[in-house]
Amino acid sequence: MGGRSSEREVSIKSGNEVVTNLDKSKYEVLPVIIGEDINDLAKIKTEVVFLVMHGKDGEDGTIQGILEFMGIPYTGSGVLASAIGMNKVAFKRAIDHLGVKVPKWQIYEEGAEVELPAVVKPTDQGSSVGVSIVRNKDELTMAVVKAKKYSKEVLIEEYVKGIEVSAGILGNKRLTALPIVEICPKNEFFDYEAKYTEGMCEEIVPARISEDLTREIQRQAMMIYATIGCRGFGRVDFIIRDEVPYALEINTIPGLTPNSLLPKEAKAMGINYAELLDRLIQLALE
């Protein structure tokens, strides 16, 4: 847990929950908080690493590559799937042929025409860090400056207003789609504050959508997960407009506090938090 990304504190919070809830009769648990120096990893002698590092270095294939080099099994997706999942542009290009709807998008270039309203995002951050919804030129200028603090490349997306949902997946080759969670943020969208501040968001599992739409979103989520080459677990976020789902992004290391979306989805399926952790470790060792 930890690392040096903008999501360090969230990672430590998730990591501490994992440490607390791992079955101590099955596992000898060694918590490792990665600081500025990723070489802390070299000190580990372990059978499996449980990765709860979000954002840069933890979710983008960097730490996965180090663990591959060291020959240590780890939870979650491998190097390539992690790198694609973390980069929003690479993700959109990877799923382009699947027939899945995504909001119209472009990479920001100075002077290029931008249809407003729009969503402005850094291309390689998680937890909605640096994301803005903009409605006029002045807001666009400020949003681009904000996004560039976190990423060299800035993504402009069509603003799709609708129902926000997330679809969790468990598995390596044999996949299990979890019940879909509906996200009802108090803010304009599911931003950093709504994600991590108590009472700023209501999450409803299962989502209040039709069975047909539920199955379609689960089908799309599993197809995206398999196409990217994910392992272990993941979560695909969608917005539904006029009964049509638009895929936004994939999270290859979703938040793992008991209040996070994926554990809530698992719980709705009868998989408690400790069992979920067990399953992720088994999938890593598989």
N, C-alpha and C positions, 0 to 999 in steps of 0.2 A: 504494500500500500504506500501511498505518499507520492513520490516523484516530484517533478518540478513544473508541472503544468498548472494552468489556472484552476484546475479541479482538484488540486492537492488535498484541500480540507475535506471535500466530499469523499474522496478516496479513503482518507484515514477514518472517517466516520463509518463508511461501508466496511472497511477492513476490520475495525474493532467489533462490529456486529458479527462478522463472520467468525472471528476468533472466539467471541463469547458463545456462539451457538454451535460451533463444531463439537461433535460428540467426543468428549475427552476419554471415554472408554475405548474408542476406536483409533483416535489420532493423538500423536504427540505434536502439539502446535507450537511453531516458532514464529511470532510476529516479527516482520521485518519492515521498518519504515524507511523507504528509500529517500535519501536527502538529495542534495545537489549532485552527489557523486554516485553514479549508477554502479560503480564498482563494489558497493555494499553487497551486491549479489554474489560476488566471488566467494564470500565467507560462508554461503549456505551449503550445507550438506543435507540433502533431503531427497525423499522419494518422489514428491510431486510439489509443485509450486501452485498455490491458489492465487491467481492474479486478480487483484481488486484495484488496479491502477487505471484511472480514467484519463482521457485526453492525451496530449503529446507525450511521447516516449512509452506510455503504458498501454495505449489502445491502438497505436498506429503501426505496430509491427516491430518497433525498435526492441522492446524488452523480450518480445517473442523470439526475435533473431538471436539475442544473447543466450536465451535458454536453449534454443535449438543447438547453438554452437557448443554449449556446455553439456548437451545430452540429457537435460532434465525435463520430464513431462510437466505440462502446465495446463490449467483450465482455460477453456475458451478457444477462440479461433487462432489459426496459424498466422504466419508473417504476411502472406499475400492478402488473405481475406481481411485481416486487421487494417492493412494499409489502404485497401480499396474502401472499406467501411468508414474509415476516418476522413477520407478526402471526398467531400460532397460532389465534386465534379467527376472524379473517377468513378464514384458510385453510380451517378446518373448515366455515364457512358456505358458502364458494365451491364446495366439493366435495360438499355435502350431497345434491344431486340425482343424483349419479353412480352410486349403488348400491354405493359402496365402503364397507366396514366401517371404522369408527373407534372407539377406546375411548370409552365413555360419558364425558361431560364436563359441567362447569359452570363459570361464572365465580364465584370465591369471594366470598361475602357473609357478613359477621359474623352468627353465629347460625344460619346455614343448615345443614341436615343434610348431612353428608358421609359417604359410605360408605367404610369403610376395609378393606383397605389402599388407598392412592391415591398418585398421582404429583402433586406440586405444582410448577408451572412459572411463571416470569415469561412474560407473553404475547408479548414481543417481543425475546427474546435468542436467540443461537445458541450452539453448542459446549457445550450442556448447562449453561451458566452459571446458577446459582441454582436448579437442579433438585434435588428431594428425593423419596425414596420414604418414605411415612409409614405407620405401623401403629397409632398410638394418638393420642389427643387432644393430649397434650403435644407429641409430634413434629409434629403438624399446626400447632399454634400457632407453633412455632419455624420450621417450613418456610415458613409464610406471611410471617413477618417477614423471613426470608432472601430470598424471592422479591421482596418489595416494595422491597428495596434496588435492584433492577434494573428494575422495571416498576411502573407505577401499578396495572395490572390483573393479577390472579393467576388462573391456570387450574388447575382440579382435574380430573384424569383418572383414570378407572378404571385400576387397576394390572393390566396384561395381562402375564402371565409366559409367555415362550416364546422362540423363536429370533429374534434380531435380524438383519435383513438390510437391504441398501440397494441401490437400483436406479438406476444412472446412465443419463442420456439425453443424446444429442448431437443438435443440429439446430435449424432454425428451423421451416419448415413440414414438410419431410421428416425424420422422426425415426428415430434409430437407438437401439435399446435395448442397453445394454452387458450383459455377463455380471453376474449378481447376486453381491454379496459378502456372506458370512456373517460376523457380528461376534461374537467370543467374548471379552468383557472379563473381566479377572481380578476387577474390582470387581463390585458387585451389578448395575450397569447401565453403559452406554457413556457415562460421565461425563467431565468435563474432563480428569481425571487419566488415565483409560483412553485418551482420544483422543490425548493429546500426550506421554505418558511412554513411553519405549522399554520394551518388554517387558510392558506392562500390558494388552495386548490382542492377540489373534491374529485375523487376518483371512484368511478362506479364500475363494478365487475359483477356480472357481464354487462357489456355496453348495451344501451337501450336502442338497439338496431335490430332489423329483421334477421331471422335465421338464415335466409338466403344471402343477405349482405355479409353476415358474420362468416359464413362458409367461404364466400368469395374473397374476403380480406385474408382469412387464414390461408387459403390456397395461394394467393399472391405473395403473402409473407414467406411461406415455405419455399416457393419458387425462387424468390429473391435470395433467401438465405442459402439455398443450394447452389444457385448460380454464382454467388460471391465466393462460395466454398467455405462457409462458416462451420464451426465445430462447437460442440458443447451446449452453448446457449446464445441467444441474441434476441433483439426486439426491433421490430420494424414499425416505424411511426407513419400514420396516414392522416389525411384530412378528408372528410366526406362532404362533398358538395352535390346537392340534388341527387342523392343516392349513388353517387359515383365516387369511389375511393381514389385519392391521389397519394402515391407513395412519396414520402419526404426524405427519409434516411434510415439507415440501419445502425443500431448500437451493438457492437460486438462484445463490450463489457458493460451491460446495463447496471444501474445502481443496485446495490445489494443490502440496503438497510431493510428491515422488515416492512417499513412503510413505502419502499420503492415499488415501482409498477410491476416488475416481473415477479417478485415474491408474492405480491397480492394476487396476480393472475394464477400463480401456482397454487396458492392457498384455496382459491375458488374451485380448483380442480381436485382438491383433497390432498395436495402435497404440502406438508408443513415446512417451515423454514429449515429445520435441521435435515429433513429428508431431501430438500432441494439441494443443500450443500453436499450431501452424500452423493446425490445423483451426478452433480457436476464433477466431483472427484473421480467417480467411476468412469464417466465419459472421457476424462483426461487420461486415465490409465489405459482405457480401451485403445 
